[in-house]
Amino acid sequence: MRYLLVAFLVLHSLCTCGPAQGNDGGADREKLVKREALFHAAYEQLDAAVLDRILAADFTITYQTPPVTKGKDQFLGELSELRTVFPNLRLHVDSLTLTGDDTSPVGSGLRTFSWTYAGQPGSFQEGYRHHWRWEDGQWMLSAAEVLPPPDSE
């Protein structure tokens, strides 16, 4: 009877314990900041191989001006064209804010692209919003929105 009671208590303890915490993606903002930095570095280098590993299979990117939505394959496919047009492309993240809850965090901010084309410098600033999802033990970018920059007056 004593062994049965001990076995019951051990089994009860095991069944009432929750899953191990720490690697479930919750509240780990530092990992998100690193993923944002990795995304932007790969985007600046137009590195489709790295971006392919960061983007979720169902990734979409939506542009407001002009309004268009592209899937992962189309987004990655167009990167090589950008390298031809902008061989000296640089990207600077001007700001980053993380919002949302631990299960669906959002990184948003401003970034500036700069380049030299035909000897002439150029630049363009845009807003962005990145929607992250915890998948297979890491943060994956599931959706991105490209937004116009805030009005500067």
DSSP file (Angstrom, degrees, kcal/mol; ACC not computed):
  #  RESIDUE AA STRUCTURE BP1 BP2  ACC     N-H-->O    O-->H-N    N-H-->O    O-->H-N    TCO  KAPPA ALPHA  PHI   PSI    X-CA   Y-CA   Z-CA
    1    1 A M     >        0   0    0      0, 0.0     4,-2.1     0, 0.0     5,-0.2   0.000 360.0 360.0 360.0 -40.1    0.0    0.0    0.0
    2    2 A R  H  >  +     0   0    0      1,-0.2     4,-2.2     2,-0.2     5,-0.2   0.907 360.0  49.5 -62.1 -41.8    2.9    2.3    0.9
    3    3 A Y  H  > S+     0   0    0      1,-0.2     4,-2.7     2,-0.2    -1,-0.2   0.864 108.7  53.1 -66.0 -36.0    4.5    1.8   -2.6
    4    4 A L  H  > S+     0   0    0      2,-0.2     4,-2.3     1,-0.2    -1,-0.2   0.905 109.1  48.9 -65.2 -41.1    1.2    2.4   -4.3
    5    5 A L  H  X S+     0   0    0     -4,-2.1     4,-2.5     2,-0.2    -2,-0.2   0.916 112.6  47.6 -64.5 -44.2    0.8    5.8   -2.4
    6    6 A V  H  X S+     0   0    0     -4,-2.2     4,-2.5     2,-0.2     5,-0.2   0.926 112.4  49.4 -63.1 -45.1    4.4    6.8   -3.4
    7    7 A A  H  X S+     0   0    0     -4,-2.7     4,-2.6     1,-0.2    -2,-0.2   0.901 111.2  50.2 -61.4 -41.1    3.8    5.8   -7.0
    8    8 A F  H  X S+     0   0    0     -4,-2.3     4,-2.8     2,-0.2    -2,-0.2   0.930 111.0  48.2 -62.6 -45.7    0.6    7.8   -7.1
    9    9 A L  H  X S+     0   0    0     -4,-2.5     4,-2.4     2,-0.2    -2,-0.2   0.897 113.1  47.7 -63.5 -41.1    2.3   10.9   -5.6
   10   10 A V  H  X S+     0   0    0     -4,-2.5     4,-2.3     2,-0.2    -2,-0.2   0.939 114.3  46.6 -64.4 -46.5    5.2   10.6   -8.1
   11   11 A L  H  X S+     0   0    0     -4,-2.6     4,-2.2     1,-0.2    -2,-0.2   0.906 112.3  50.4 -62.8 -42.1    2.8   10.2  -11.0
   12   12 A H  H  X S+     0   0    0     -4,-2.8     4,-1.8     1,-0.2    -1,-0.2   0.909 110.0  50.6 -62.0 -42.9    0.6   13.1   -9.8
   13   13 A S  H  X S+     0   0    0     -4,-2.4     4,-0.8     1,-0.2    -2,-0.2   0.910 111.7  47.5 -62.0 -43.0    3.7   15.3   -9.5
   14   14 A L  H  < S+     0   0    0     -4,-2.3     3,-0.4     1,-0.2    -1,-0.2   0.881 112.8  48.6 -67.0 -38.0    4.8   14.5  -13.0
   15   15 A C  H  < S+     0   0    0     -4,-2.2    -1,-0.2     1,-0.2    -2,-0.2   0.787 111.0  49.1 -74.8 -27.0    1.3   15.1  -14.5
   16   16 A T  H  < S+     0   0    0     -4,-1.8     2,-0.3    -5,-0.2    -1,-0.2   0.552  87.7  99.9 -92.6  -6.7    0.8   18.4  -12.8
   17   17 A C  S  < S-     0   0    0     -4,-0.8     3,-0.1    -3,-0.4    -4,-0.0  -0.601  70.7-132.7 -76.8 138.7    4.1   19.9  -13.8
   18   18 A G        -     0   0    0     -2,-0.3     3,-0.1     1,-0.2    -1,-0.1  -0.255  37.5 -73.5 -79.8 175.3    3.9   22.2  -16.8
   19   19 A P        -     0   0    0      0, 0.0    -1,-0.2     0, 0.0     2,-0.0  -0.289  64.1 -82.1 -66.6 155.9    6.2   22.1  -19.8
   20   20 A A        -     0   0    0     -3,-0.1     3,-0.2     1,-0.1     2,-0.2  -0.347  50.5-141.0 -59.5 136.9    9.7   23.3  -19.3
   21   21 A Q        +     0   0    0      1,-0.1    -1,-0.1    -3,-0.1     0, 0.0  -0.588  66.8  59.1 -97.5 159.9    9.9   27.1  -19.7
   22   22 A G  S    S+     0   0    0     -2,-0.2     3,-0.3     4,-0.1    -1,-0.1  -0.175  96.6  54.1 120.4 -41.4   12.5   29.2  -21.3
   23   23 A N  S    S+     0   0    0     -3,-0.2    -2,-0.1     1,-0.2   114,-0.1   0.046  75.3  97.7-114.3  26.6   12.7   28.1  -25.0
   24   24 A D  S    S-     0   0    0      2,-0.1    -1,-0.2   113,-0.0     3,-0.1   0.343  99.0-108.3 -94.6   8.1    9.1   28.5  -25.9
   25   25 A G  S >  S+     0   0    0      1,-0.3     3,-0.8    -3,-0.3     2,-0.2   0.257  72.0 141.6  89.6 -13.7    9.6   32.0  -27.5
   26   26 A G  T 3  S-     0   0    0      1,-0.2    -1,-0.3    77,-0.0    -2,-0.1  -0.452  73.3 -17.0 -72.7 131.0    7.9   33.8  -24.7
   27   27 A A  T 3  S+     0   0    0     -2,-0.2     2,-1.3     1,-0.2    -1,-0.2   0.600  86.8 135.2  61.0  16.9    9.2   37.1  -23.5
   28   28 A D    <>  +     0   0    0     -3,-0.8     4,-1.3     1,-0.2     3,-0.5  -0.596  17.6 161.8 -97.6  75.8   12.7   36.7  -25.1
   29   29 A R  H  >  +     0   0    0     -2,-1.3     4,-2.5     1,-0.2     5,-0.2   0.800  67.6  63.6 -65.7 -31.3   13.0   40.1  -26.6
   30   30 A E  H  > S+     0   0    0      1,-0.2     4,-2.0    -3,-0.2    -1,-0.2   0.905 102.5  49.4 -62.5 -40.3   16.7   39.9  -27.0
   31   31 A K  H  > S+     0   0    0     -3,-0.5     4,-2.2     1,-0.2    -1,-0.2   0.882 110.6  51.4 -64.7 -37.6   16.3   37.0  -29.5
   32   32 A L  H  X S+     0   0    0     -4,-1.3     4,-2.7     2,-0.2    -2,-0.2   0.911 107.8  51.1 -65.7 -41.9   13.8   39.0  -31.4
   33   33 A V  H  X S+     0   0    0     -4,-2.5     4,-2.3     1,-0.2    -1,-0.2   0.900 111.1  49.4 -62.1 -39.9   16.1   42.0  -31.6
   34   34 A K  H  X S+     0   0    0     -4,-2.0     4,-2.5     2,-0.2    -1,-0.2   0.889 110.5  49.7 -66.0 -39.1   18.8   39.7  -32.9
   35   35 A R  H  X S+     0   0    0     -4,-2.2     4,-2.7     2,-0.2    -2,-0.2   0.898 109.9  51.0 -67.3 -39.2   16.4   38.2  -35.5
   36   36 A E  H  X S+     0   0    0     -4,-2.7     4,-2.6     2,-0.2    -2,-0.2   0.937 111.8  47.7 -60.1 -45.8   15.5   41.7  -36.6
   37   37 A A  H  X S+     0   0    0     -4,-2.3     4,-2.4     1,-0.2    -2,-0.2   0.901 111.8  49.9 -63.1 -41.1   19.2   42.6  -37.0
   38   38 A L  H  X S+     0   0    0     -4,-2.5     4,-2.4     2,-0.2     5,-0.2   0.913 110.7  50.1 -64.0 -42.7   19.8   39.4  -38.9
   39   39 A F  H  X S+     0   0    0     -4,-2.7     4,-2.6     1,-0.2    -2,-0.2   0.953 112.9  45.7 -58.9 -50.2   16.9   40.1  -41.2
   40   40 A H  H  X S+     0   0    0     -4,-2.6     4,-2.5     1,-0.2    -2,-0.2   0.869 111.9  51.2 -65.9 -36.4   18.0   43.7  -41.9
   41   41 A A  H  X S+     0   0    0     -4,-2.4     4,-2.0     2,-0.2    -1,-0.2   0.927 113.8  44.4 -64.8 -43.7   21.7   42.6  -42.5
   42   42 A A  H  <>S+     0   0    0     -4,-2.4     5,-2.8     2,-0.2     4,-0.5   0.871 112.9  52.1 -68.0 -36.3   20.5   39.9  -45.0
   43   43 A Y  H ><5S+     0   0    0     -4,-2.6     3,-0.7    -5,-0.2    -2,-0.2   0.914 109.1  49.9 -65.7 -42.7   18.1   42.4  -46.6
   44   44 A E  H 3<5S+     0   0    0     -4,-2.5    -2,-0.2     1,-0.2    -1,-0.2   0.904 115.6  42.4 -61.6 -41.1   20.9   44.9  -47.0
   45   45 A Q  T 3<5S-     0   0    0     -4,-2.0    -1,-0.2    -5,-0.2    -2,-0.2   0.498 106.9-129.7 -82.3  -3.5   23.2   42.2  -48.6
   46   46 A L  T < 5 +     0   0    0     -3,-0.7     2,-1.1    -4,-0.5    -3,-0.2   0.904  44.7 171.2  51.9  44.5   20.2   41.0  -50.7
   47   47 A D     >< -     0   0    0     -5,-2.8     4,-2.3     1,-0.2    -1,-0.2  -0.722  17.4-178.2 -91.3  93.7   21.1   37.5  -49.3
   48   48 A A  H  > S+     0   0    0     -2,-1.1     4,-2.4     1,-0.2    -1,-0.2   0.823  78.6  59.1 -63.5 -32.8   18.2   35.3  -50.4
   49   49 A A  H  > S+     0   0    0      2,-0.2     4,-1.0     1,-0.2    -1,-0.2   0.925 110.4  40.5 -65.2 -44.5   19.8   32.2  -48.7
   50   50 A V  H >> S+     0   0    0      1,-0.2     4,-1.0     2,-0.2     3,-0.7   0.931 115.8  50.7 -68.9 -45.3   19.8   33.8  -45.3
   51   51 A L  H >X S+     0   0    0     -4,-2.3     4,-2.4     1,-0.2     3,-0.6   0.875 103.4  60.2 -60.4 -36.8   16.4   35.4  -45.8
   52   52 A D  H 3< S+     0   0    0     -4,-2.4    -1,-0.2     1,-0.2    -2,-0.2   0.851 106.1  47.6 -59.1 -34.6   15.0   32.0  -46.9
   53   53 A R  H << S+     0   0    0     -4,-1.0    -1,-0.2    -3,-0.7    -2,-0.2   0.685 114.6  46.0 -80.6 -18.4   15.9   30.6  -43.4
   54   54 A I  H << S+     0   0    0     -4,-1.0    87,-2.3    -3,-0.6     2,-0.3   0.779  98.1  80.4 -91.8 -31.5   14.4   33.5  -41.5
   55   55 A L  E  < S-a  141   0A   0     -4,-2.4    87,-0.2    85,-0.2    85,-0.0  -0.587  81.7-120.5 -84.9 136.6   11.1   33.8  -43.4
   56   56 A A  E >   -     0   0A   0     85,-2.5     3,-1.9    -2,-0.3    16,-0.1  -0.312  29.3-109.4 -66.1 156.7    8.2   31.4  -42.6
   57   57 A A  E 3  S+     0   0A   0      1,-0.3    15,-0.3    15,-0.1    -1,-0.1   0.838 121.3  45.0 -57.9 -34.4    7.0   29.2  -45.5
   58   58 A D  E 3  S+     0   0A   0     13,-0.1    -1,-0.3    14,-0.1    -2,-0.1   0.102  85.3 150.9 -98.2  22.2    3.7   31.3  -45.7
   59   59 A F  E <   -     0   0A   0     -3,-1.9    13,-1.0    82,-0.1     2,-0.3  -0.211  21.3-175.3 -55.4 138.7    5.5   34.7  -45.4
   60   60 A T  E     -aB 143  71A   0     82,-1.0    84,-2.3    11,-0.2     2,-0.4  -0.987  13.6-157.0-133.6 148.0    3.9   37.6  -47.1
   61   61 A I  E     -aB 144  70A   0      9,-2.6     9,-2.8    -2,-0.3     2,-0.5  -0.995  10.1-161.0-124.7 131.7    5.0   41.2  -47.6
   62   62 A T  E     -aB 145  69A   0     82,-2.6    84,-3.3    -2,-0.4     2,-0.4  -0.947   1.7-161.3-117.6 127.4    2.5   43.9  -48.2
   63   63 A Y  E   > -aB 146  68A   0      5,-3.1     5,-1.8    -2,-0.5    84,-0.1  -0.886   7.1-160.4-104.6 136.1    3.4   47.3  -49.7
   64   64 A Q  T   5S+     0   0    0     82,-1.6    -1,-0.1    -2,-0.4    83,-0.1   0.809  74.9  70.2 -84.7 -30.2    1.0   50.2  -49.2
   65   65 A T  T   5S+     0   0    0      1,-0.5    -1,-0.3    81,-0.2     3,-0.0  -0.919 120.7   9.3-133.3 107.6    2.3   52.4  -52.0
   66   66 A P  T   5S-     0   0    0      0, 0.0    -1,-0.5     0, 0.0     2,-0.5   0.700 108.0-119.7 -72.5 155.4    1.5   51.0  -54.5
   67   67 A P  T   5 +     0   0    0      0, 0.0     2,-0.3     0, 0.0    -3,-0.2  -0.470  57.0 136.8 -68.4 115.6   -0.7   48.5  -52.8
   68   68 A V  E   < -B   63   0A   0     -5,-1.8    -5,-3.1    -2,-0.5     2,-0.4  -0.982  39.0-149.0-156.4 148.0    0.6   45.0  -53.5
   69   69 A T  E     -B   62   0A   0     -2,-0.3     2,-0.4    -7,-0.2    -7,-0.2  -0.980  15.4-170.3-122.4 135.5    1.2   41.8  -51.6
   70   70 A K  E     -B   61   0A   0     -9,-2.8    -9,-2.6    -2,-0.4     2,-0.1  -0.937  14.9-132.7-124.6 147.0    3.9   39.3  -52.5
   71   71 A G  E  >  -B   60   0A   0     -2,-0.4     4,-2.5   -11,-0.2   -11,-0.2  -0.308  38.1 -92.0 -86.1 177.1    4.6   35.8  -51.2
   72   72 A K  H  > S+     0   0    0    -13,-1.0     4,-2.8   -15,-0.3     5,-0.3   0.918 122.6  49.8 -58.3 -49.3    8.0   34.5  -50.0
   73   73 A D  H  > S+     0   0    0      1,-0.2     4,-2.3     2,-0.2    -1,-0.2   0.903 113.2  45.7 -61.7 -42.7    9.1   33.1  -53.4
   74   74 A Q  H  > S+     0   0    0      2,-0.2     4,-1.6     1,-0.2    -1,-0.2   0.922 113.2  50.2 -66.8 -43.2    8.3   36.3  -55.3
   75   75 A F  H  < S+     0   0    0     -4,-2.5     4,-0.5     1,-0.2     3,-0.3   0.942 114.8  42.9 -59.3 -49.3   10.0   38.5  -52.6
   76   76 A L  H >< S+     0   0    0     -4,-2.8     3,-1.0     1,-0.2     4,-0.5   0.874 110.7  56.9 -66.4 -36.8   13.2   36.3  -52.7
   77   77 A G  H 3< S+     0   0    0     -4,-2.3     3,-0.4    -5,-0.3     4,-0.4   0.808 103.4  53.5 -64.5 -30.4   13.2   36.1  -56.5
   78   78 A E  T 3X S+     0   0    0     -4,-1.6     4,-1.4    -3,-0.3    -1,-0.2   0.579  86.7  83.6 -82.6  -9.0   13.2   39.9  -56.9
   79   79 A L  H <> S+     0   0    0     -3,-1.0     4,-1.5    -4,-0.5    -1,-0.2   0.892  85.8  54.7 -62.8 -39.7   16.3   40.4  -54.6
   80   80 A S  H  > S+     0   0    0     -4,-0.5     4,-1.3    -3,-0.4    -1,-0.2   0.854 104.3  55.6 -64.9 -32.9   18.8   39.6  -57.4
   81   81 A E  H  > S+     0   0    0     -4,-0.4     4,-1.9    -3,-0.2    -1,-0.2   0.886 104.2  54.2 -64.1 -38.4   17.2   42.4  -59.6
   82   82 A L  H  X S+     0   0    0     -4,-1.4     4,-3.4     1,-0.2    -1,-0.2   0.883 102.9  55.9 -64.2 -37.7   17.7   44.9  -56.8
   83   83 A R  H  < S+     0   0    0     -4,-1.5    -1,-0.2     1,-0.2    -2,-0.2   0.873 107.3  50.6 -62.4 -36.7   21.4   44.1  -56.7
   84   84 A T  H  < S+     0   0    0     -4,-1.3    -1,-0.2     1,-0.2    -2,-0.2   0.917 117.5  38.1 -66.2 -43.8   21.7   44.9  -60.4
   85   85 A V  H  < S+     0   0    0     -4,-1.9    -2,-0.2     1,-0.3    -1,-0.2   0.879 130.0  29.9 -75.6 -39.0   19.9   48.2  -60.0
   86   86 A F    ><  +     0   0    0     -4,-3.4     3,-1.3    -5,-0.2    -1,-0.3  -0.685  64.1 164.9-123.5  76.0   21.5   49.2  -56.7
   87   87 A P  T 3  S+     0   0    0      0, 0.0    -1,-0.1     0, 0.0    30,-0.1   0.748  81.1  45.1 -66.7 -21.8   25.0   47.6  -56.5
   88   88 A N  T 3  S+     0   0    0     28,-0.4     2,-0.1     2,-0.1    26,-0.1  -0.109  81.6 159.0-110.7  35.2   26.0   49.8  -53.5
   89   89 A L    <   -     0   0    0     -3,-1.3     2,-0.3    26,-0.1    26,-0.2  -0.344  15.5-176.2 -64.8 134.9   22.8   49.4  -51.5
   90   90 A R  E     -C  114   0A   0     24,-2.8    24,-2.5    -2,-0.1     2,-0.4  -0.967   8.6-159.3-129.0 147.9   23.1   50.2  -47.8
   91   91 A L  E     -C  113   0A   0     -2,-0.3     2,-0.4    22,-0.2    22,-0.2  -0.996   5.5-172.9-131.1 130.9   20.4   49.9  -45.2
   92   92 A H  E     -C  112   0A   0     20,-2.6    20,-3.0    -2,-0.4     2,-0.8  -0.991  20.3-139.5-124.3 126.5   20.3   51.6  -41.8
   93   93 A V  E     -C  111   0A   0     -2,-0.4    18,-0.3    18,-0.2     3,-0.1  -0.764  18.7-175.2 -84.3 112.7   17.6   50.8  -39.2
   94   94 A D  E     -     0   0A   0     16,-1.6     2,-0.3    -2,-0.8    17,-0.2   0.824  65.2  -2.3 -79.6 -33.4   16.7   54.2  -37.8
   95   95 A S  E     -C  110   0A   0     15,-1.8    15,-0.7     2,-0.0     2,-0.3  -0.992  55.2-167.9-157.3 153.5   14.4   52.8  -35.1
   96   96 A L  E     +C  109   0A   0     -2,-0.3     2,-0.4    13,-0.2    13,-0.2  -0.971   5.9 179.8-146.2 128.7   12.9   49.6  -33.8
   97   97 A T  E     -C  108   0A   0     11,-2.9    11,-2.5    -2,-0.3     2,-0.5  -0.999  15.8-149.3-128.8 131.4   10.1   49.1  -31.3
   98   98 A L  E     +C  107   0A   0     -2,-0.4     2,-0.2     9,-0.2     9,-0.2  -0.888  29.1 157.3-101.8 127.4    8.9   45.7  -30.2
   99   99 A T  E     +C  106   0A   0      7,-2.8     7,-2.5    -2,-0.5     2,-0.0  -0.707  25.5  64.8-133.2-175.2    5.2   45.4  -29.3
  100  100 A G  S    S-     0   0    0      5,-0.2     2,-0.1    -2,-0.2    -2,-0.0  -0.186  83.7 -58.5  86.3 177.7    2.5   42.7  -29.0
  101  101 A D    >   -     0   0    0      3,-0.4     3,-0.5     1,-0.1    -2,-0.1  -0.295  55.8 -92.7 -90.9 179.9    2.4   39.8  -26.7
  102  102 A D  T 3  S+     0   0    0      1,-0.2   -74,-0.2     2,-0.1    -1,-0.1   0.671 123.0  49.5 -68.6 -17.4    4.9   37.0  -26.2
  103  103 A T  T 3  S+     0   0    0      1,-0.2    31,-0.5   -77,-0.1    -1,-0.2   0.702 125.2  22.0 -96.0 -20.6    3.1   34.8  -28.7
  104  104 A S  S <  S+     0   0    0     -3,-0.5    -3,-0.4    29,-0.1    -1,-0.2  -0.451  79.6 178.6-143.7  67.6    2.8   37.3  -31.6
  105  105 A P        -     0   0    0      0, 0.0    27,-2.4     0, 0.0     2,-0.4  -0.326  13.4-150.9 -72.6 154.5    5.4   40.0  -31.2
  106  106 A V  E     -CD  99 131A   0     -7,-2.5    -7,-2.8    25,-0.2     2,-0.5  -0.993   4.0-158.0-128.8 128.6    5.7   42.8  -33.7
  107  107 A G  E     +CD  98 130A   0     23,-2.4    23,-3.9    -2,-0.4     2,-0.3  -0.926  24.1 168.9-102.9 127.9    8.8   44.7  -34.6
  108  108 A S  E     +CD  97 129A   0    -11,-2.5   -11,-2.9    -2,-0.5     2,-0.3  -0.964  12.5 102.0-138.9 156.3    8.2   48.1  -36.2
  109  109 A G  E     -CD  96 128A   0     19,-1.9    19,-2.1    -2,-0.3     2,-0.3  -0.977  58.7 -60.6 170.1-156.4   10.2   51.2  -37.0
  110  110 A L  E     -CD  95 127A   0    -15,-0.7   -15,-1.8    -2,-0.3   -16,-1.6  -0.930  35.9-175.8-123.4 146.9   11.9   53.2  -39.7
  111  111 A R  E     -CD  93 126A   0     15,-2.3    15,-2.5    -2,-0.3     2,-0.5  -0.986  13.0-146.4-140.1 151.9   14.8   52.2  -42.0
  112  112 A T  E     -CD  92 125A   0    -20,-3.0   -20,-2.6    -2,-0.3     2,-0.4  -0.976   5.3-157.6-122.5 127.2   16.7   54.2  -44.6
  113  113 A F  E     -CD  91 124A   0     11,-3.1    11,-2.5    -2,-0.5     2,-0.3  -0.836  15.3-178.4 -96.3 137.6   18.1   52.8  -47.8
  114  114 A S  E     +CD  90 123A   0    -24,-2.5   -24,-2.8    -2,-0.4     2,-0.3  -0.971   8.2 155.3-135.2 154.6   21.0   54.6  -49.5
  115  115 A W  E     - D   0 122A   0      7,-2.2     7,-2.4    -2,-0.3     2,-0.4  -0.951  36.9-121.1-161.3 171.9   22.9   53.9  -52.7
  116  116 A T  E     + D   0 121A   0     -2,-0.3   -28,-0.4     5,-0.2     2,-0.4  -0.997  28.6 178.8-127.2 126.6   24.9   55.3  -55.5
  117  117 A Y  E >  S- D   0 120A   0      3,-2.8     3,-2.0    -2,-0.4   -31,-0.1  -0.990  71.4 -12.5-132.6 124.2   23.6   55.0  -59.0
  118  118 A A  T 3  S-     0   0    0     -2,-0.4    -1,-0.1     1,-0.3     0, 0.0   0.868 129.9 -54.8  53.8  39.2   25.5   56.4  -62.0
  119  119 A G  T 3  S+     0   0    0      1,-0.2    -1,-0.3    -3,-0.0    -3,-0.0   0.439 116.9 112.8  79.6  -1.1   27.7   58.4  -59.7
  120  120 A Q  E <   -D  117   0A   0     -3,-2.0    -3,-2.8     0, 0.0    -1,-0.2  -0.899  62.2-133.2-109.7 129.4   24.7   60.0  -57.9
  121  121 A P  E     +D  116   0A   0      0, 0.0     2,-0.3     0, 0.0    -5,-0.2  -0.468  28.6 175.8 -76.9 151.8   23.8   59.3  -54.3
  122  122 A G  E     -D  115   0A   0     -7,-2.4    -7,-2.2    -2,-0.1     2,-0.3  -0.971   9.7-172.6-147.7 162.6   20.2   58.5  -53.4
  123  123 A S  E     -D  114   0A   0     -2,-0.3     2,-0.3    -9,-0.2    -9,-0.2  -0.989   5.3-169.3-154.8 159.2   18.2   57.5  -50.3
  124  124 A F  E     -D  113   0A   0    -11,-2.5   -11,-3.1    -2,-0.3     2,-0.4  -0.966   9.4-153.5-152.6 132.1   14.7   56.5  -49.3
  125  125 A Q  E     +D  112   0A   0     -2,-0.3     2,-0.3   -13,-0.2   -13,-0.2  -0.882  19.1 171.5-109.5 141.5   13.1   56.1  -45.9
  126  126 A E  E     -D  111   0A   0    -15,-2.5   -15,-2.3    -2,-0.4     2,-0.2  -0.981  28.1-124.1-142.8 155.7   10.3   53.7  -45.2
  127  127 A G  E     -DE 110 147A   0     20,-2.9    20,-2.7    -2,-0.3     2,-0.3  -0.609  29.7-169.3 -90.2 160.1    8.3   52.4  -42.2
  128  128 A Y  E     -DE 109 146A   0    -19,-2.1   -19,-1.9    18,-0.2     2,-0.4  -0.991  18.2-162.1-148.8 155.8    8.0   48.7  -41.6
  129  129 A R  E     -DE 108 145A   0     16,-1.9    16,-2.3    -2,-0.3     2,-0.5  -0.965  12.8-163.6-139.4 121.4    6.1   46.3  -39.4
  130  130 A H  E     -DE 107 144A   0    -23,-3.9   -23,-2.4    -2,-0.4     2,-0.6  -0.918   5.8-154.9-110.9 128.8    7.3   42.7  -38.9
  131  131 A H  E     -DE 106 143A   0     12,-3.1    11,-2.5    -2,-0.5    12,-1.4  -0.909  16.9-161.7-105.0 118.3    5.1   40.0  -37.5
  132  132 A W  E     - E   0 141A   0    -27,-2.4     2,-0.4    -2,-0.6     9,-0.2  -0.696   8.6-168.8-104.4 152.1    7.0   37.2  -35.8
  133  133 A R  E     - E   0 140A   0      7,-2.4     7,-3.0    -2,-0.3     2,-0.6  -0.999  25.9-122.4-140.3 136.8    6.0   33.7  -35.0
  134  134 A W  E     + E   0 139A   0    -31,-0.5     2,-0.4    -2,-0.4     5,-0.2  -0.696  46.2 161.6 -79.2 120.0    7.7   31.0  -32.8
  135  135 A E  E >   - E   0 138A   0      3,-3.0     3,-1.2    -2,-0.6    -2,-0.1  -0.983  58.0  -9.7-148.1 127.6    8.2   28.0  -35.0
  136  136 A D  T 3  S-     0   0    0     -2,-0.4     3,-0.1     1,-0.3    -1,-0.1   0.851 129.2 -49.4  52.9  40.0   10.5   25.0  -34.8
  137  137 A G  T 3  S+     0   0    0      1,-0.2     2,-0.3  -114,-0.1    -1,-0.3   0.647 124.0  71.3  80.1  15.7   12.4   26.5  -31.9
  138  138 A Q  E <  S- E   0 135A   0     -3,-1.2    -3,-3.0    -5,-0.1     2,-0.4  -0.987  86.3 -92.5-154.9 163.0   13.1   29.9  -33.4
  139  139 A W  E     - E   0 134A   0     -2,-0.3     2,-0.4    -5,-0.2    -5,-0.2  -0.674  41.1-168.8 -79.7 128.0   11.4   33.2  -34.3
  140  140 A M  E     - E   0 133A   0     -7,-3.0    -7,-2.4    -2,-0.4     2,-0.7  -0.945  25.4-121.0-118.6 139.5   10.3   33.2  -38.0
  141  141 A L  E     +aE  55 132A   0    -87,-2.3   -85,-2.5    -2,-0.4    -9,-0.2  -0.707  33.7 174.3 -80.6 113.6    9.1   36.3  -39.8
  142  142 A S  E     +     0   0A   0    -11,-2.5   -82,-1.0    -2,-0.7     2,-0.3   0.753  62.2   4.0 -94.8 -27.3    5.6   35.5  -40.9
  143  143 A A  E     -aE  60 131A   0    -12,-1.4   -12,-3.1   -84,-0.2     2,-0.4  -0.989  56.8-164.4-157.6 149.0    4.5   38.8  -42.4
  144  144 A A  E     -aE  61 130A   0    -84,-2.3   -82,-2.6    -2,-0.3     2,-0.4  -0.990   5.1-159.0-134.8 145.0    6.0   42.2  -43.2
  145  145 A E  E     -aE  62 129A   0    -16,-2.3   -16,-1.9    -2,-0.4     2,-0.6  -0.992   8.7-150.4-122.8 130.8    4.3   45.5  -44.0
  146  146 A V  E     -aE  63 128A   0    -84,-3.3   -82,-1.6    -2,-0.4   -18,-0.2  -0.909  24.1-172.1-101.4 121.9    6.1   48.3  -45.8
  147  147 A L  E     - E   0 127A   0    -20,-2.7   -20,-2.9    -2,-0.6   -84,-0.0  -0.781  28.4-100.9-115.8 152.7    4.7   51.6  -44.7
  148  148 A P        -     0   0    0      0, 0.0   -22,-0.2     0, 0.0     3,-0.1  -0.396  50.2 -98.7 -65.6 151.6    5.2   55.2  -45.9
  149  149 A P        -     0   0    0      0, 0.0     3,-0.1     0, 0.0   -39,-0.0  -0.338  47.8 -91.2 -67.0 154.8    7.6   57.2  -43.7
  150  150 A P        -     0   0    0      0, 0.0     2,-0.1     0, 0.0    -3,-0.0  -0.341  52.9 -91.3 -63.6 148.4    5.9   59.5  -41.2
  151  151 A D        -     0   0    0     -3,-0.1     2,-0.7     1,-0.1     0, 0.0  -0.401  38.0-148.8 -61.4 130.0    5.3   63.0  -42.5
  152  152 A S              0   0    0      1,-0.1    -1,-0.1    -2,-0.1     0, 0.0  -0.906 360.0 360.0-105.3 115.0    8.2   65.2  -41.6
  153  153 A E              0   0    0     -2,-0.7    -1,-0.1     0, 0.0    -2,-0.0   0.350 360.0 360.0-125.7 360.0    7.1   68.7  -41.1
